[in-house]
Each structure stands twice: as structure tokens, then as C-alpha cells.
């Protein structure tokens, strides 16, 4: 009959639960906090964190209306903007929807 080390399993689960609560509180503190960033075209947009990624408040996607995406490393102070343009499927979808809505008016 196989023996299990139940105390070890219990301690491991407790440690994982503790790490999860610490990690989750750290992630939640940055989430939904809006910041304004200016892209290379000198247009300023509000951005917030969702699931560890920067999301534009205007488009609700990772790209702003000009087609730029924030790329940021933990060690950097200022973000770097990368031009995605039509390379992103979600951005193309947002652009198509936005264009249709303006034509209906």
C-alpha cells in the first residue's frame, strides 16, 4: 500500500495559496489605474493595465487609434511605442467598426 506525505502536501498547498494572494494583490494594485501617454505622433491617450498588458482606453485594444502599441520592460522608466498599424487583427477590426459607425451618421 502506497504511503502519502500528507503534511508535505498540506504545507505545499498553503505556500502556493500565500504566494497567489501576494502576487494577486501586486497585480491588482496596477490594474485599472489610468495613465496618459503621448505617442510619436504627439497624440495623447489614456492607458490602463489589464492582465499585465497596456490597453488603450479609447479603443479597448492594445493599440491606440494611430496604430501604436506600448512596449515596456520592467526595468525601463519610459515606455517605447511600436507602430503596429494594420498588422494587428484586433486593430483592423476596431478600425473597420469605427469607420462604419462614422459613415452612418
PyMOL commands that place a pseudoatom at each C-alpha (Angstrom):
pseudoatom trace, name=CA, resn=UNK, resi=1, chain=A, elem=C, hetatm=0, pos=[0.000, 0.000, 0.000]
pseudoatom trace, name=CA, resn=UNK, resi=2, chain=A, elem=C, hetatm=0, pos=[1.393, 3.405, -1.006]
pseudoatom trace, name=CA, resn=UNK, resi=3, chain=A, elem=C, hetatm=0, pos=[2.047, 5.975, 1.680]
pseudoatom trace, name=CA, resn=UNK, resi=4, chain=A, elem=C, hetatm=0, pos=[1.448, 9.664, 1.101]
pseudoatom trace, name=CA, resn=UNK, resi=5, chain=A, elem=C, hetatm=0, pos=[3.178, 12.509, 2.841]
pseudoatom trace, name=CA, resn=UNK, resi=6, chain=A, elem=C, hetatm=0, pos=[0.066, 14.459, 3.739]
pseudoatom trace, name=CA, resn=UNK, resi=7, chain=A, elem=C, hetatm=0, pos=[1.826, 17.103, 5.834]
pseudoatom trace, name=CA, resn=UNK, resi=8, chain=A, elem=C, hetatm=0, pos=[4.144, 17.927, 2.932]
pseudoatom trace, name=CA, resn=UNK, resi=9, chain=A, elem=C, hetatm=0, pos=[1.166, 18.232, 0.575]
pseudoatom trace, name=CA, resn=UNK, resi=10, chain=A, elem=C, hetatm=0, pos=[-0.632, 20.483, 3.077]
pseudoatom trace, name=CA, resn=UNK, resi=11, chain=A, elem=C, hetatm=0, pos=[2.418, 22.747, 3.515]
pseudoatom trace, name=CA, resn=UNK, resi=12, chain=A, elem=C, hetatm=0, pos=[2.899, 22.986, -0.237]
pseudoatom trace, name=CA, resn=UNK, resi=13, chain=A, elem=C, hetatm=0, pos=[-0.740, 23.997, -0.795]
pseudoatom trace, name=CA, resn=UNK, resi=14, chain=A, elem=C, hetatm=0, pos=[-0.546, 26.605, 1.969]
pseudoatom trace, name=CA, resn=UNK, resi=15, chain=A, elem=C, hetatm=0, pos=[2.616, 28.080, 0.462]
pseudoatom trace, name=CA, resn=UNK, resi=16, chain=A, elem=C, hetatm=0, pos=[1.034, 28.247, -3.009]
pseudoatom trace, name=CA, resn=UNK, resi=17, chain=A, elem=C, hetatm=0, pos=[-2.066, 29.959, -1.605]
pseudoatom trace, name=CA, resn=UNK, resi=18, chain=A, elem=C, hetatm=0, pos=[0.111, 32.524, 0.172]
pseudoatom trace, name=CA, resn=UNK, resi=19, chain=A, elem=C, hetatm=0, pos=[2.151, 33.230, -2.961]
pseudoatom trace, name=CA, resn=UNK, resi=20, chain=A, elem=C, hetatm=0, pos=[-1.013, 33.576, -5.016]
pseudoatom trace, name=CA, resn=UNK, resi=21, chain=A, elem=C, hetatm=0, pos=[-2.511, 36.172, -2.661]
pseudoatom trace, name=CA, resn=UNK, resi=22, chain=A, elem=C, hetatm=0, pos=[0.722, 38.186, -2.640]
pseudoatom trace, name=CA, resn=UNK, resi=23, chain=A, elem=C, hetatm=0, pos=[1.059, 38.048, -6.418]
pseudoatom trace, name=CA, resn=UNK, resi=24, chain=A, elem=C, hetatm=0, pos=[-2.620, 38.859, -6.993]
pseudoatom trace, name=CA, resn=UNK, resi=25, chain=A, elem=C, hetatm=0, pos=[-2.569, 41.921, -4.734]
pseudoatom trace, name=CA, resn=UNK, resi=26, chain=A, elem=C, hetatm=0, pos=[0.518, 43.183, -6.573]
pseudoatom trace, name=CA, resn=UNK, resi=27, chain=A, elem=C, hetatm=0, pos=[-1.159, 42.736, -9.964]
pseudoatom trace, name=CA, resn=UNK, resi=28, chain=A, elem=C, hetatm=0, pos=[-4.466, 44.250, -8.838]
pseudoatom trace, name=CA, resn=UNK, resi=29, chain=A, elem=C, hetatm=0, pos=[-2.776, 47.394, -7.489]
pseudoatom trace, name=CA, resn=UNK, resi=30, chain=A, elem=C, hetatm=0, pos=[-1.677, 48.421, -11.031]
pseudoatom trace, name=CA, resn=UNK, resi=31, chain=A, elem=C, hetatm=0, pos=[-4.831, 47.309, -12.765]
pseudoatom trace, name=CA, resn=UNK, resi=32, chain=A, elem=C, hetatm=0, pos=[-7.379, 49.925, -13.907]
pseudoatom trace, name=CA, resn=UNK, resi=33, chain=A, elem=C, hetatm=0, pos=[-5.068, 52.790, -12.969]
pseudoatom trace, name=CA, resn=UNK, resi=34, chain=A, elem=C, hetatm=0, pos=[-5.180, 55.103, -15.980]
pseudoatom trace, name=CA, resn=UNK, resi=35, chain=A, elem=C, hetatm=0, pos=[-2.148, 56.970, -17.237]
pseudoatom trace, name=CA, resn=UNK, resi=36, chain=A, elem=C, hetatm=0, pos=[-1.785, 59.357, -20.120]
pseudoatom trace, name=CA, resn=UNK, resi=37, chain=A, elem=C, hetatm=0, pos=[0.975, 58.712, -22.655]
pseudoatom trace, name=CA, resn=UNK, resi=38, chain=A, elem=C, hetatm=0, pos=[1.913, 60.660, -25.774]
pseudoatom trace, name=CA, resn=UNK, resi=39, chain=A, elem=C, hetatm=0, pos=[2.799, 58.618, -28.851]
pseudoatom trace, name=CA, resn=UNK, resi=40, chain=A, elem=C, hetatm=0, pos=[5.331, 59.650, -31.571]
pseudoatom trace, name=CA, resn=UNK, resi=41, chain=A, elem=C, hetatm=0, pos=[2.558, 61.471, -33.486]
pseudoatom trace, name=CA, resn=UNK, resi=42, chain=A, elem=C, hetatm=0, pos=[2.155, 63.726, -30.419]
pseudoatom trace, name=CA, resn=UNK, resi=43, chain=A, elem=C, hetatm=0, pos=[-1.349, 62.455, -29.683]
pseudoatom trace, name=CA, resn=UNK, resi=44, chain=A, elem=C, hetatm=0, pos=[-2.083, 61.735, -26.052]
pseudoatom trace, name=CA, resn=UNK, resi=45, chain=A, elem=C, hetatm=0, pos=[-4.241, 58.781, -24.958]
pseudoatom trace, name=CA, resn=UNK, resi=46, chain=A, elem=C, hetatm=0, pos=[-5.262, 57.230, -21.668]
pseudoatom trace, name=CA, resn=UNK, resi=47, chain=A, elem=C, hetatm=0, pos=[-3.852, 53.739, -20.986]
pseudoatom trace, name=CA, resn=UNK, resi=48, chain=A, elem=C, hetatm=0, pos=[-4.540, 51.214, -18.225]
pseudoatom trace, name=CA, resn=UNK, resi=49, chain=A, elem=C, hetatm=0, pos=[-3.232, 47.767, -17.265]
pseudoatom trace, name=CA, resn=UNK, resi=50, chain=A, elem=C, hetatm=0, pos=[-5.327, 44.652, -17.812]
pseudoatom trace, name=CA, resn=UNK, resi=51, chain=A, elem=C, hetatm=0, pos=[-3.824, 41.206, -17.270]
pseudoatom trace, name=CA, resn=UNK, resi=52, chain=A, elem=C, hetatm=0, pos=[-0.345, 42.704, -17.298]
pseudoatom trace, name=CA, resn=UNK, resi=53, chain=A, elem=C, hetatm=0, pos=[-0.787, 44.416, -20.678]
pseudoatom trace, name=CA, resn=UNK, resi=54, chain=A, elem=C, hetatm=0, pos=[-1.299, 48.075, -21.517]
pseudoatom trace, name=CA, resn=UNK, resi=55, chain=A, elem=C, hetatm=0, pos=[-4.750, 48.734, -23.011]
pseudoatom trace, name=CA, resn=UNK, resi=56, chain=A, elem=C, hetatm=0, pos=[-5.821, 51.974, -24.679]
pseudoatom trace, name=CA, resn=UNK, resi=57, chain=A, elem=C, hetatm=0, pos=[-8.935, 53.458, -23.072]
pseudoatom trace, name=CA, resn=UNK, resi=58, chain=A, elem=C, hetatm=0, pos=[-10.228, 54.829, -26.389]
pseudoatom trace, name=CA, resn=UNK, resi=59, chain=A, elem=C, hetatm=0, pos=[-10.057, 51.614, -28.396]
pseudoatom trace, name=CA, resn=UNK, resi=60, chain=A, elem=C, hetatm=0, pos=[-10.137, 48.984, -25.603]
pseudoatom trace, name=CA, resn=UNK, resi=61, chain=A, elem=C, hetatm=0, pos=[-7.381, 47.222, -27.539]
pseudoatom trace, name=CA, resn=UNK, resi=62, chain=A, elem=C, hetatm=0, pos=[-3.627, 47.119, -27.151]
pseudoatom trace, name=CA, resn=UNK, resi=63, chain=A, elem=C, hetatm=0, pos=[-3.256, 49.702, -29.936]
pseudoatom trace, name=CA, resn=UNK, resi=64, chain=A, elem=C, hetatm=0, pos=[-4.220, 53.368, -29.882]
pseudoatom trace, name=CA, resn=UNK, resi=65, chain=A, elem=C, hetatm=0, pos=[-6.177, 54.972, -32.775]
pseudoatom trace, name=CA, resn=UNK, resi=66, chain=A, elem=C, hetatm=0, pos=[-2.906, 55.898, -34.504]
pseudoatom trace, name=CA, resn=UNK, resi=67, chain=A, elem=C, hetatm=0, pos=[-1.730, 52.274, -34.576]
pseudoatom trace, name=CA, resn=UNK, resi=68, chain=A, elem=C, hetatm=0, pos=[0.909, 52.414, -31.823]
pseudoatom trace, name=CA, resn=UNK, resi=69, chain=A, elem=C, hetatm=0, pos=[1.346, 49.838, -29.074]
pseudoatom trace, name=CA, resn=UNK, resi=70, chain=A, elem=C, hetatm=0, pos=[3.198, 50.368, -25.791]
pseudoatom trace, name=CA, resn=UNK, resi=71, chain=A, elem=C, hetatm=0, pos=[6.121, 48.048, -25.225]
pseudoatom trace, name=CA, resn=UNK, resi=72, chain=A, elem=C, hetatm=0, pos=[7.522, 48.306, -21.755]
pseudoatom trace, name=CA, resn=UNK, resi=73, chain=A, elem=C, hetatm=0, pos=[10.124, 46.296, -19.888]
pseudoatom trace, name=CA, resn=UNK, resi=74, chain=A, elem=C, hetatm=0, pos=[10.094, 46.213, -16.065]
pseudoatom trace, name=CA, resn=UNK, resi=75, chain=A, elem=C, hetatm=0, pos=[13.496, 47.923, -15.894]
pseudoatom trace, name=CA, resn=UNK, resi=76, chain=A, elem=C, hetatm=0, pos=[12.532, 50.829, -18.188]
pseudoatom trace, name=CA, resn=UNK, resi=77, chain=A, elem=C, hetatm=0, pos=[11.138, 54.082, -16.868]
pseudoatom trace, name=CA, resn=UNK, resi=78, chain=A, elem=C, hetatm=0, pos=[9.545, 55.381, -20.035]
pseudoatom trace, name=CA, resn=UNK, resi=79, chain=A, elem=C, hetatm=0, pos=[7.557, 53.213, -22.449]
pseudoatom trace, name=CA, resn=UNK, resi=80, chain=A, elem=C, hetatm=0, pos=[8.598, 52.585, -26.009]
pseudoatom trace, name=CA, resn=UNK, resi=81, chain=A, elem=C, hetatm=0, pos=[5.994, 52.892, -28.758]
pseudoatom trace, name=CA, resn=UNK, resi=82, chain=A, elem=C, hetatm=0, pos=[5.975, 50.324, -31.548]
pseudoatom trace, name=CA, resn=UNK, resi=83, chain=A, elem=C, hetatm=0, pos=[3.996, 51.021, -34.715]
pseudoatom trace, name=CA, resn=UNK, resi=84, chain=A, elem=C, hetatm=0, pos=[1.752, 48.021, -35.405]
pseudoatom trace, name=CA, resn=UNK, resi=85, chain=A, elem=C, hetatm=0, pos=[-0.688, 49.565, -37.859]
pseudoatom trace, name=CA, resn=UNK, resi=86, chain=A, elem=C, hetatm=0, pos=[-2.667, 47.007, -39.834]
pseudoatom trace, name=CA, resn=UNK, resi=87, chain=A, elem=C, hetatm=0, pos=[-0.523, 44.099, -38.625]
pseudoatom trace, name=CA, resn=UNK, resi=88, chain=A, elem=C, hetatm=0, pos=[-2.863, 43.563, -35.678]
pseudoatom trace, name=CA, resn=UNK, resi=89, chain=A, elem=C, hetatm=0, pos=[-6.114, 41.746, -36.351]
pseudoatom trace, name=CA, resn=UNK, resi=90, chain=A, elem=C, hetatm=0, pos=[-7.890, 43.394, -33.418]
pseudoatom trace, name=CA, resn=UNK, resi=91, chain=A, elem=C, hetatm=0, pos=[-6.823, 46.863, -34.543]
pseudoatom trace, name=CA, resn=UNK, resi=92, chain=A, elem=C, hetatm=0, pos=[-8.099, 46.250, -38.095]
pseudoatom trace, name=CA, resn=UNK, resi=93, chain=A, elem=C, hetatm=0, pos=[-11.424, 45.096, -36.649]
pseudoatom trace, name=CA, resn=UNK, resi=94, chain=A, elem=C, hetatm=0, pos=[-11.706, 48.197, -34.451]
pseudoatom trace, name=CA, resn=UNK, resi=95, chain=A, elem=C, hetatm=0, pos=[-10.812, 50.467, -37.383]
pseudoatom trace, name=CA, resn=UNK, resi=96, chain=A, elem=C, hetatm=0, pos=[-13.425, 48.849, -39.641]
pseudoatom trace, name=CA, resn=UNK, resi=97, chain=A, elem=C, hetatm=0, pos=[-16.123, 49.140, -36.951]
pseudoatom trace, name=CA, resn=UNK, resi=98, chain=A, elem=C, hetatm=0, pos=[-15.220, 52.740, -36.178]
pseudoatom trace, name=CA, resn=UNK, resi=99, chain=A, elem=C, hetatm=0, pos=[-15.258, 53.714, -39.865]
pseudoatom trace, name=CA, resn=UNK, resi=100, chain=A, elem=C, hetatm=0, pos=[-18.710, 52.145, -40.355]
pseudoatom trace, name=CA, resn=UNK, resi=101, chain=A, elem=C, hetatm=0, pos=[-20.118, 53.966, -37.334]
pseudoatom trace, name=CA, resn=UNK, resi=102, chain=A, elem=C, hetatm=0, pos=[-18.878, 57.344, -38.641]
pseudoatom trace, name=CA, resn=UNK, resi=103, chain=A, elem=C, hetatm=0, pos=[-20.359, 56.733, -42.085]
pseudoatom trace, name=CA, resn=UNK, resi=104, chain=A, elem=C, hetatm=0, pos=[-23.816, 56.009, -40.612]
pseudoatom trace, name=CA, resn=UNK, resi=105, chain=A, elem=C, hetatm=0, pos=[-24.036, 59.466, -39.006]
for i in range(1, 105): cmd.bond("trace and resi %d" % i, "trace and resi %d" % (i + 1))
show_as sticks, trace
zoom trace
